[in-house]
Amino acid sequence: MILKIQLYLILIVGLLFSCNNGEEQPFANPTQINEYFSLKGFMDRQISQLDGKKVEKWSKINGEEKRETVYLDEEAWRRELDLFIQSDINKASLKDAYQTQRKDGQQIHQLKPDREAQVKNITITYLDGSENVKEIAFIASKENFFYQSSTQATISIDPETKTINSYKIESQQKVWFLSPNKIEIKGEVMP
């Protein structure tokens, strides 16, 4: 009797795991589109290649300078370059918000005048007619009654290794009735 119950349990468990109609597909992210240059995808690939690399960092926040040389793991690189990841414009809410043009070895996504978004412009510069990225720069700004911010950021790619060799972020933030915060961050990846 116990043997029969065990056989039935094995049969039921086997049936549960074998009832699969086709391949399992991951759920699609309905908020992501593939309309523009994928800054997030590019940064994800770069970050995995930068794991364990040394970077010389220089920062200046409201006039106070700091220099340091550190080794960053993948998670630390993700935090360090998060501004670039968050500035990806491939969001469903931004579909058709940017005018894209290619000229002189550049791909430019410019926010249309009748649309609103924080990222105003992304410029991808390619190496001499190839699809290898040389530099990515973007301009972002946000403004409301109480708050203003503007950011310019650039990453440069080493043509030999095709990985990030430097990055620069300049930002100014102003909250109503307070002094503006000025932030500059530069990083140089060491070989």
C-alpha positions in Angstrom: 0.0 0.0 0.0 2.8 2.4 0.9 4.6 1.5 -2.3 1.5 2.3 -4.3 1.2 5.8 -2.7 4.9 6.5 -3.4 4.5 5.4 -7.0 1.4 7.7 -7.4 3.3 10.6 -5.9 6.3 10.1 -8.2 3.9 9.9 -11.2 2.1 13.1 -10.2 5.3 15.0 -9.6 6.6 13.8 -12.9 3.5 14.9 -14.7 3.6 18.3 -13.1 7.2 18.9 -14.3 6.6 17.4 -17.8 3.6 19.6 -18.6 5.5 22.3 -20.5 4.1 23.5 -23.8 7.1 24.9 -25.6 10.1 26.9 -24.4 9.8 29.2 -21.5 10.3 32.8 -22.5 11.3 35.6 -20.1 8.6 38.2 -19.5 9.0 41.1 -21.8 9.5 44.5 -20.1 6.7 46.6 -21.5 8.4 49.8 -20.4 11.5 49.2 -22.5 11.8 49.8 -26.2 14.6 49.3 -28.7 14.2 52.6 -30.6 17.4 54.5 -29.8 21.0 53.7 -29.0 20.9 51.4 -25.9 23.0 53.3 -23.4 22.0 50.9 -20.6 23.0 47.9 -22.7 26.3 49.5 -23.7 27.1 50.4 -20.1 26.2 46.9 -18.8 28.7 45.4 -21.3 31.4 47.9 -20.3 30.9 47.4 -16.6 31.5 43.6 -16.9 34.8 44.4 -18.7 35.9 46.9 -16.1 35.5 44.6 -13.2 38.6 44.8 -11.0 40.2 47.7 -12.9 41.9 50.6 -11.2 40.6 54.2 -11.6 42.1 57.5 -10.7 39.2 59.7 -9.6 39.0 63.4 -9.1 36.0 65.2 -7.7 35.2 68.8 -6.9 32.0 69.4 -4.9 31.2 73.1 -4.2 34.9 73.9 -4.4 36.2 71.0 -2.2 38.6 68.8 -4.2 39.3 65.1 -3.6 41.6 62.7 -5.4 41.9 59.0 -5.0 43.0 55.8 -6.8 40.8 52.8 -6.2 40.1 49.3 -7.6 36.4 48.9 -8.4 34.5 45.6 -8.7 31.5 45.2 -11.0 29.0 46.5 -8.4 31.1 49.5 -7.5 31.5 50.3 -11.2 27.7 50.1 -11.6 27.3 52.7 -8.8 30.1 54.9 -10.3 28.5 55.0 -13.7 24.9 54.8 -12.7 24.1 58.2 -14.1 24.9 56.9 -17.6 22.7 53.8 -17.1 19.8 55.9 -15.8 20.1 58.2 -18.8 19.1 55.6 -21.3 16.2 56.9 -23.4 14.8 53.5 -24.5 11.6 53.8 -22.4 8.1 53.3 -23.8 7.1 56.8 -22.5 9.8 58.3 -24.7 8.9 56.5 -28.0 9.0 59.0 -30.8 10.3 61.7 -28.4 13.7 62.1 -30.0 14.7 62.9 -33.5 17.6 60.7 -34.6 20.2 61.6 -37.2 23.5 60.3 -38.4 26.2 62.6 -39.7 29.9 62.9 -39.7 30.5 59.6 -37.8 27.9 60.6 -35.1 24.5 59.3 -34.1 22.5 62.1 -32.4 19.3 61.7 -30.5 17.8 65.1 -29.9 14.7 65.7 -27.9 11.9 67.1 -30.1 10.8 70.7 -29.1 7.2 69.6 -28.3 8.3 66.8 -25.9 9.5 66.8 -22.3 12.2 64.6 -20.9 15.2 65.0 -18.6 17.7 63.9 -21.2 17.8 66.5 -23.9 20.5 65.1 -26.2 22.7 62.0 -26.6 25.6 62.0 -29.1 27.4 58.8 -29.9 30.7 59.3 -31.8 32.0 56.4 -33.8 35.6 55.5 -34.8 36.3 56.4 -38.5 33.3 55.0 -40.2 33.0 51.9 -38.0 30.4 50.8 -35.5 33.0 51.0 -32.7 32.0 53.7 -30.2 34.6 56.4 -29.5 32.7 58.7 -27.2 29.2 59.1 -25.7 28.0 62.5 -24.4 24.7 63.6 -23.1 23.0 66.7 -21.8 20.2 66.5 -19.2 18.3 69.1 -17.3 15.3 69.3 -15.1 13.4 72.3 -13.9 10.3 73.0 -11.8 9.3 75.8 -9.4 11.5 74.6 -6.5 14.4 72.8 -8.3 16.7 73.2 -11.2 19.5 70.8 -12.3 21.7 70.5 -15.4 24.2 67.8 -16.2 26.7 67.2 -19.0 28.4 63.9 -19.0 30.9 62.2 -21.3 32.6 58.8 -21.5 35.5 58.1 -23.8 36.4 54.6 -25.2 39.9 53.3 -25.7 40.2 52.4 -29.4 42.4 49.4 -28.7 40.6 47.7 -25.9 37.1 49.1 -26.7 36.5 49.8 -23.0 35.9 53.0 -21.1 39.2 54.8 -20.5 37.7 58.0 -19.0 34.5 59.7 -17.9 33.5 63.2 -16.9 30.4 64.5 -15.2 29.6 68.2 -14.6 26.4 69.0 -12.7 24.8 72.0 -11.1 21.7 71.7 -8.8 19.8 74.5 -7.3 17.0 74.3 -4.8 14.9 77.3 -4.2 16.4 79.6 -1.5 19.6 77.6 -1.2 23.0 78.1 -2.8 23.6 76.0 -5.9 25.6 72.7 -5.7 28.3 72.4 -8.3 29.7 69.0 -8.9 32.5 67.8 -11.2 33.7 64.2 -11.3 36.5 62.9 -13.6 37.8 59.3 -13.8 40.6 57.8 -15.7 40.8 54.0 -16.0 44.3 52.7 -15.6 45.5 49.9 -17.9 
